[in-house]
């Protein structure tokens, strides 16, 4: 089914990011039957200069200095054609208005012309275009490029973070309006975006079950960060950022469980954890970013996994990637009650209402863990795989393809 339909996937998340992303996860599934052209988010001139000595930038220096696009291969998905666009101009600092619009149009042409070149080089005739959360460029593909459908994926509320709210929220509205289909990752995002495009659908985040069930299959090597750690381990995996995480709760957990170790696995994209002294606490470990395939070894050694998100307008629209990853590894999960979507897991996770209840739930979750509960968690995760999400994706796409253009 759909094997003759190519996918041009332009995304905010580069294929060589240190951690997993929605677009890479979908690409793994799409590539089983479709040609996929994975177009990275472009470096701005500022990004390029600031990252001059970083390995990813060094590998691309020549092409970027010559202002040309670059074809790449993804080691774990050699069948996918990856594309690095040329440099763009850094303009997010500008005020909204004619000047911003003019330079935004310039950047947009760079990306559209990159896509045009890919279409020409690979003789792409029958394709859909997907923009994953990158409305700053080619939010919807111009009709003359010939996409059967132009699809936009919204995975977060851009109005609730200062950087993205400046221009991203407005250009995302344009992208959703101009697309044939929009997908959103949560029920709250559906409420927020449906008025922009009646063809807006929920497509939740999911899990690569084959990766995370490894935590249950056999003993895995103990990560070096956990060597020498004794006692129970409370674990978190994910982006250590400014807007989502409840740092006072992290601190309270570490303080009130001195016999346990709190391990935070993920890229350190904010220094807020330092403001609360987490880096100075003897029973807290911050590992930094890890590849998705390293996570099962950490999860195997966690006694309980947590999602301590703050409750605000941003997190109300979140269906976290990590929920099904934790469940696939069979872990007891404690989450703050931050969204409608997290409440759908109430039968298999703990959802305390207060910080005190959250802290107390840790001992309870560890004590109550059993083979029966592990099985329930894994069964839940198996209903939420990327394979299942791709099936849902094609069901929606089929409804909107002109019948004569459907490909089977």
HELIX and SHEET records of a PDB file:
HELIX    1   1 UNK A   22  UNK A   30  1                                   9    
HELIX    2   2 UNK A   45  UNK A   50  1                                   6    
HELIX    3   3 UNK A   55  UNK A   65  1                                  11    
HELIX    4   4 UNK A   98  UNK A  121  1                                  24    
HELIX    5   5 UNK A  143  UNK A  145  5                                   3    
HELIX    6   6 UNK A  158  UNK A  160  5                                   3    
HELIX    7   7 UNK A  162  UNK A  178  1                                  17    
HELIX    8   8 UNK A  187  UNK A  193  1                                   7    
HELIX    9   9 UNK A  194  UNK A  196  5                                   3    
HELIX   10  10 UNK A  209  UNK A  212  1                                   4    
HELIX   11  11 UNK A  214  UNK A  217  1                                   4    
HELIX   12  12 UNK A  224  UNK A  226  5                                   3    
HELIX   13  13 UNK A  247  UNK A  256  1                                  10    
HELIX   14  14 UNK A  272  UNK A  275  1                                   4    
HELIX   15  15 UNK A  278  UNK A  280  5                                   3    
HELIX   16  16 UNK A  292  UNK A  294  5                                   3    
HELIX   17  17 UNK A  295  UNK A  301  1                                   7    
HELIX   18  18 UNK A  315  UNK A  317  5                                   3    
HELIX   19  19 UNK A  321  UNK A  328  1                                   8    
HELIX   20  20 UNK A  340  UNK A  343  1                                   4    
HELIX   21  21 UNK A  355  UNK A  368  1                                  14    
HELIX   22  22 UNK A  371  UNK A  382  1                                  12    
HELIX   23  23 UNK A  386  UNK A  400  1                                  15    
HELIX   24  24 UNK A  403  UNK A  405  5                                   3    
SHEET    1   A 8 UNK A  70  UNK A  74  0                                        
SHEET    2   A 8 UNK A  77  UNK A  84 -1                                        
SHEET    3   A 8 UNK A  36  UNK A  39  1                                        
SHEET    4   A 8 UNK A   6  UNK A  11  1                                        
SHEET    5   A 8 UNK A 127  UNK A 132  1                                        
SHEET    6   A 8 UNK A 150  UNK A 154  1                                        
SHEET    7   A 8 UNK A 181  UNK A 184  1                                        
SHEET    8   A 8 UNK A 200  UNK A 202  1                                        
SHEET    1   B 5 UNK A 284  UNK A 288  0                                        
SHEET    2   B 5 UNK A 261  UNK A 265  1                                        
SHEET    3   B 5 UNK A 233  UNK A 237  1                                        
SHEET    4   B 5 UNK A 304  UNK A 307  1                                        
SHEET    5   B 5 UNK A 333  UNK A 335  1                                        
END                                                                             
